[in-house]
């Protein structure tokens, strides 16, 4: 599942997760989450 999140994290210090992704993950407005950012190669 590939989706663009915006604005760029380094610009604003926060991201907006698109509604369809939030629903899939069971997230609600105001939830706090911890993100781990990593590169996934096509070999994985």
VEXTOR-443932 format. One record per residue: residue number from 1; chain; y, x, z of N, C-alpha, C in turn. Coordinates in steps of 0.001 Angstrom, whole numbers, m for minus. Each point is the difference from the previous one (the first is absolute). Layout:
# residues N
ATOM   i ch      ny      nx      nz     cay     cax     caz      cy      cx      cz
ATOM NUM  A       Y       X       Z       Y       X       Z       Y       X       Z
...
# end
This chain:
# residues 44
ATOM   i ch      ny      nx      nz     cay     cax     caz      cy      cx      cz
ATOM   1  A   m1163     849       0    1163    m849       0    1230     899       0
ATOM   2  A     783     m71   m1036    1208     810     m96    1211    m923      52
ATOM   3  A     937     329     860    1217    m796     118    1151     927     318
ATOM   4  A    1169    m374    m470    1189     787     307     637    m555    1261
ATOM   5  A     365     884     906     745    m394    1194    1412     545    m146
ATOM   6  A     953    m666     548    1387     372    m183     792    m384    1220
ATOM   7  A    1162     526     306     544    1206    m641    m824    1217     369
ATOM   8  A     306    1100    m633    m734    1224     306     190     326    1475
ATOM   9  A   m1088     366     666      13     236    1443    1060    1012     406
ATOM  10  A     154    1044    m762     955    1050     372    1443    m468    m129
ATOM  11  A     246   m1037    m776    1362    m508    m148     416    m869    1188
ATOM  12  A    m894    m824     514     383    m995     998    m732     120    1325
ATOM  13  A   m1090     751      59    m748     103    1245    m913   m1180     256
ATOM  14  A     m78    m916    m941    m911   m1134     118    m461    m388   m1396
ATOM  15  A   m1085    m741     m57    m485    m462   m1294    m206   m1505      55
ATOM  16  A     m19    m613   m1156    m329   m1415    m121   m1342     m88    m701
ATOM  17  A    m945    m641     640   m1322    m175    m591       7   m1355    m701
ATOM  18  A    m353     m41   m1282      22   m1266    m738    m836   m1083     696
ATOM  19  A     420   m1259    m145    m629   m1119     702   m1502     m90    m256
ATOM  20  A    m432     206   m1247   m1434    m120    m281    m813    1055     748
ATOM  21  A     575    1182     198    m682    1058     756       0    m354    1489
ATOM  22  A    1138    m501     509      65    m417    1413   m1046   m1060     300
ATOM  23  A    m140    m976    m886    m989   m1068     208   m1406     573      12
ATOM  24  A    m294     891    m927   m1324     623     m88    m338     761    1280
ATOM  25  A    1006     636     608    m213     789    1217     157    m827    1282
ATOM  26  A     416   m1253    m139     188    m851    1177    1235     355     809
ATOM  27  A    1006     587    m657    1232     392     689     990   m1157      10
ATOM  28  A     760     m95    1076    1043   m1012     114    1345     689     193
ATOM  29  A    1071    m717    m313    1343     541     174     169     454    1443
ATOM  30  A     513    1212     180     230     541    1332   m1131     872     519
ATOM  31  A   m1177     m52    m651   m1099     875     414     421    1450    m165
ATOM  32  A    m441     840     904     244    1439    m110   m1308     655    m377
ATOM  33  A      67     896    m972   m1200     699    m442     281    1490     m80
ATOM  34  A   m1035     786     102     115    1446    m176    m591     328   m1366
ATOM  35  A     755     731    m783    m452     360   m1343    m419    1454     m58
ATOM  36  A   m1057     252    m729    m403    1359    m327      83     105   m1515
ATOM  37  A     790     937    m470     195     179   m1428    m851    1171    m460
ATOM  38  A    m831    m235   m1001    m787    1096    m549    m224    m243   m1478
ATOM  39  A    m218    1065    m711    m263     m57   m1429   m1490    m245    m203
ATOM  40  A    m336    m965    m811   m1397    m265    m326    m215     440   m1438
ATOM  41  A    m867     974    m163    m273     484   m1350    m981    m943    m684
ATOM  42  A     m92      98   m1302    m906    m862    m749   m1456     344     269
ATOM  43  A    m264    1156     612   m1368     400     316    m550    m749    1206
ATOM  44  A     875    m570     822    m442    m675    1235    m440   m1413    m268
# end
